[in-house]
Amino acid sequence: MKRAWGTPPELRDASAAEHYADKEAARYTNTGARIGIQQDMSRRAIDLMMHGGWGGGEETEEVARQLPGCRGRLTLVDVAQALPLRAASLDGAISISALQWLCVPVRAEDLTLGLFEGLARALKPRARAVLQVYMRGERDVDLFVWAALRARLRAAYMVDYSHASDAKKYYFVVEKSERGGGKAEAADDWK
């Protein structure tokens, strides 16, 4: 299968630090085709859930345009580190095209679990996070499900074919329950 946009950077032996360095981040931010794709994926994530955000900032700006009265603050943080957020401070969260970096390093389990534990702490009860991730296969899916459940979040994922290409878009959705118990479910089971 030929990829229209080449090999994703996380599969080209690039580290996240190199990919998100100032020069590469500026190139990435100014690539016209990428901007349209990111906006489409952000709108799709908003269809699933959204009241807050993280990422390069584009997703948060898109949400703010669609939610009157939405207020936010842009904070840059490495998602592989602990999220510097107060407990139960998020109404919701999105991440577009960033979290696949957690699946690459040797410490994938630790990093992914740390992310979901941070989300579980920061999300308000019944709040959701929608994470668009480029999964490389069942191992990545299993890793995200394991980490979310271990962090006591409800977890579901869906595969979206919203673009004309054959590229799959994985959306991983987690929700903090009022009681804190997690279980894996089909996305269709959520209302």
Secondary structure, 3 states (H helix, E strand, C coil): CCCCCCCCHHHCCCCHHHHCCHHHHHHHHCCHHHHHHHHHHHHHHHHHCCCCCCCCCHHHHHHHHHCCCCCCCCCCCCCCCCCCCCCCCEEEEEEECCHHHHHCCCCHHHHHHHHHHHHHHHEEEEEEEEEEECCCCHHHHHHHHHHHHHCCCEEEEEEECCCCCCCCEEEEEEECCCCCCCCECCHHHCC
